[in-house]
Amino acid sequence: MDVTFAKPGAPKVNALVAPAMAGRTLSGVCAEWNKKSGGALAKAAKAAGFTGEAGQILEVLAPSGFSADRILLMGMGEPSKVTEKEAG
């Protein structure tokens, strides 16, 4: 019996998703991704009126600096009102 293995490597990622809190500029991973994208996330958020309120979703297609097809920022609402279940 011959057994062969594929070359290890990371799978292609089609989408990256990060939480965004209301009333804040992009923070945490959103801030890191914004920097990596050359400010594209902040620019898209401003143009779309995205504020991070609960239920809002911002989709950024073909973000510069990423191999992913899109980045989704999920509005989580006010940080003090996010439950453990919602956070994770």
BELPEWO-V180540 format. One record per residue. NEAR is the number of other C-alpha atoms within 12 Angstrom. Layout:
NEAR
NEAR
This chain:
3
4
5
7
7
7
7
7
8
8
10
11
15
17
20
25
22
30
35
38
33
27
18
22
20
31
22
16
21
31
23
18
31
30
21
18
25
17
21
29
38
32
20
25
30
16
14
17
17
32
29
33
25
25
20
22
27
34
26
33
22
20
28
20
20
23
19
21
19
25
33
31
40
29
32
31
26
21
21
13
15
21
13
10
8
18
19
9
